């Protein structure tokens, strides 16, 4: 299995933003809130699939699973746009994730 890195996703989002720079709002901190709201909307679409069809169907039915994965990809796209808006690098995210993981490992 080949990993799909955050850096790869960020580069793809940069290319997408460049492609539509005349139509979309710029990627900057002022626009970060909007990207977060769009991401939450996509999370809602993921939840709707599971709520309407159940977790087993969402993970086992071929068409439903494809729809679920597509919506999860939308979530990740907006997530990466948020990282771009605030200039958060993959390395910064990694370090913060590791610290949070270690903190959580000692929590309970």
N, C-alpha and C positions, 0 to 999 in steps of 0.2 A: 504494500500500500504506500502510495506517495502522499506525503503531507502537503497541505495547502496552507501556506504561511500567511500570516498577517501582512507581511511585506508585499506578497504577491497580490493580495486583495487590495491593499492600499494603492498599488501601482495601477491596477485595473480601474479603481474608482477615480484616480487622477485622470486616466485616459477618458473615462466616461464624462467626467466633468469638463474636460477640455473639448470633447466632441460637441457638447451642448452648452458651452459657455455663453452663447448668444441668447439661449432660451431659458436657462436656469439661473437662479440666484447664485452669486459667487460663494465659494467655500471659504468662510471666515468666521471668527467667533460670533459676530452678530447674527449669523445664519444658523449657528449650532442648535439653538432652541427649536427652530423649525424642523431641522433634521431629526432631532429627538422625538418630536411630536409625530412625524411621519413614521419613524421606527416603531413607536408605540402602536400606531394604527396597524402596522404589519404584524406585530405581536398579537394584536387582537384577531387578525385573520387566522393565524396559527391556532389560537385558542378556539375560535369558532369551528374549525375543522374537527378538532378533538372533541369539543363539546357536542357537536351535532352527530358525530359518527362513532365516538369512543376511541380510546387509545389503541385497542387491539386492531380495529378496522384501519385506523390511520397508519399503523405500522405494517399491516399485512396485505391490505387491498392494494394492488399495483397502481391503479389510477389515483386513488386517494393518497397513497404514499407519495407519488410524484407531485401531487398538488401541495402536500405538506412540505416537502423538501423545497419546492419552488418558493413557497412563502417564507421558509426559513432563510433561503438565499436573499430574499428581499430584506429581511431583518438585518442580515449581515451587511448588505450593501449600505443601508442607512447607518448602521453602526460604524462602518468604516468611514462614511462621510462625516460622522460626528468626530471621529479621531482626526480627520483632515481639518475640520473646522477649527479645532483647538490645537492643532499642531502636535498631537500626541504621537510619538514614534512607537514602533513595535518594541523597541528596547525598553522604553519607559513603561509601556504596558506590561511587558514581561516582568520587570523588576517589581512593579506594584502588585502584580498577580501573585508572584512568589511570596512576597511579604504577607499578603492577605491570606494565602494558603497556609503559611506557617502559623499565623495568628489563629486561624480557624482550627488547625490541628491541635492546638492547646486549649481551645475554648471550653470543651466539655469533657 
